[in-house]
Amino acid sequence: MTATTQTEIDPLALEQQVCFALAVTNRAVLSVYRPLLEPLGLTHPQYLVMLALWDHQKAGADAPLSVKQIAAALQLDSATLSPMLKRLESLGLVTRSRSAADERTIRVELTEAGADLRARALRIPLTVVSKLGVDLDELIELRRALTRINTAALAAGALDS
């Protein structure tokens, strides 16, 4: 059997594409989250918003987060985030209000129900790990690698538009 050399690997082969591996893995992993988030009444993007708000609250921050701060944390634009925040507000999980200091700034705060939802969400990460059947250390290293790739992509100009 001969070893495959670099010149024999087709650089355009689907199975060689990082973008393809990321895309299909993203869809598959999100499908694991979906039934876990459903009882909480959240979609995955809404869950990410709630995670950002729970992190902020846990850090003991006095001031609420602005839409701009949440968008930066999630690497989203404000226009994408606004409908999610409206939906979370209609669910009674957050409140939105204009900043007294700058009326252009919308502040987002957890309601009591939003803060309480964190306790129900605590089981989600371990359940996902269990359902994936992958070693926790492997997932931690994957997260580190993806974070490095994301940092490199941002440095290369991703999301600059």
C-alpha positions in Angstrom: 0.0 0.0 0.0 1.4 3.4 -0.9 1.2 6.4 1.4 -0.9 9.3 0.1 1.3 12.3 -0.7 0.3 15.9 -0.5 0.2 16.1 -4.3 -2.3 13.2 -4.5 -4.8 15.0 -2.2 -7.3 17.1 -4.1 -7.4 20.5 -2.4 -11.0 20.9 -3.6 -12.3 17.5 -2.4 -15.3 18.1 -0.2 -14.0 15.9 2.6 -10.8 18.0 2.8 -12.7 21.3 3.4 -12.6 22.7 6.9 -15.6 24.8 6.1 -17.6 21.7 5.2 -16.5 19.9 8.4 -17.5 23.0 10.5 -20.9 23.4 8.7 -22.1 19.8 9.1 -20.8 19.5 12.6 -22.5 22.8 13.6 -25.8 21.5 12.2 -25.4 18.1 14.0 -24.4 19.6 17.4 -27.2 22.1 17.2 -29.7 19.3 16.6 -28.5 17.8 19.9 -29.2 21.1 21.7 -32.7 21.6 20.1 -34.7 19.1 22.2 -32.8 20.2 25.4 -33.7 23.9 24.8 -37.3 23.3 23.7 -38.6 22.8 27.3 -37.0 26.1 28.2 -38.7 27.8 25.3 -35.4 28.9 23.8 -33.8 28.5 20.4 -30.1 28.1 20.3 -29.4 31.7 19.3 -31.6 32.8 22.2 -29.8 30.4 24.5 -26.5 32.1 23.6 -28.0 35.5 24.5 -29.1 34.1 27.8 -25.7 32.7 28.4 -24.1 36.1 27.9 -26.6 37.7 30.3 -26.1 35.0 32.9 -22.4 35.4 32.7 -22.7 39.1 33.1 -25.0 38.6 36.1 -22.8 36.0 37.7 -19.8 38.4 37.4 -21.7 40.7 39.7 -21.9 43.6 37.2 -24.1 46.4 38.4 -24.9 47.9 35.0 -27.0 46.1 32.5 -25.5 45.0 29.2 -26.2 47.1 26.1 -27.4 45.6 22.8 -24.0 46.6 21.4 -22.1 44.7 24.2 -24.2 41.6 23.7 -23.7 41.8 19.9 -19.9 42.1 20.3 -19.8 39.1 22.8 -21.8 36.9 20.3 -20.1 38.3 17.2 -23.4 39.3 15.8 -24.7 42.6 14.4 -27.3 44.5 16.4 -29.9 44.1 13.6 -29.6 40.3 14.0 -29.8 40.5 17.7 -32.7 42.9 18.1 -35.5 40.5 17.0 -34.1 37.8 19.4 -34.1 40.3 22.3 -37.7 41.3 21.4 -38.7 37.6 21.5 -36.9 37.1 24.9 -38.7 40.2 26.2 -42.1 38.8 25.0 -41.2 35.6 26.9 -40.7 37.6 30.0 -37.0 36.7 30.3 -35.4 40.1 29.7 -36.4 43.8 29.7 -35.1 46.4 27.3 -34.8 50.1 28.1 -33.2 53.2 26.7 -30.1 54.5 28.6 -30.7 57.8 30.4 -27.2 58.8 29.5 -27.5 58.0 25.8 -30.9 57.4 24.3 -29.3 55.6 21.3 -28.2 52.8 23.7 -30.6 50.0 24.6 -29.9 48.3 27.9 -30.9 44.7 28.4 -31.5 43.1 31.8 -32.6 39.7 33.0 -36.0 39.6 34.6 -36.4 37.4 37.7 -37.8 34.7 35.4 -34.8 35.0 33.1 -32.4 34.7 36.0 -34.3 31.8 37.4 -34.2 30.0 34.0 -30.4 29.5 34.6 -31.0 26.8 37.2 -33.0 24.8 34.6 -30.3 25.3 32.0 -27.5 24.0 34.2 -28.1 20.4 33.0 -27.7 21.2 29.3 -23.9 21.3 28.9 -23.4 17.9 30.6 -26.3 16.4 28.8 -24.8 17.5 25.5 -21.5 16.0 26.4 -23.2 12.8 27.3 -25.2 12.6 24.1 -22.2 13.3 22.0 -20.3 10.5 23.7 -17.0 12.4 23.3 -14.5 12.7 26.1 -14.8 16.0 27.9 -11.1 16.7 27.5 -11.5 16.3 23.7 -14.3 18.8 23.6 -12.3 21.3 25.7 -9.4 21.0 23.2 -11.8 21.4 20.3 -13.2 24.5 21.9 -9.6 25.9 22.3 -8.8 25.0 18.7 -12.0 26.7 17.4 -11.3 29.7 19.5 -7.8 30.0 17.9 -9.3 29.6 14.4 -11.9 32.2 15.1 -9.3 34.7 16.5 -7.2 34.1 13.3 -10.2 34.6 11.1 -11.1 37.8 12.9 -7.5 39.0 12.5 -7.7 38.2 8.8 -10.7 40.5 8.5 -13.7 38.2 9.0 -16.8 40.1 10.1 -15.3 43.5 9.0 -18.1 44.2 6.6 
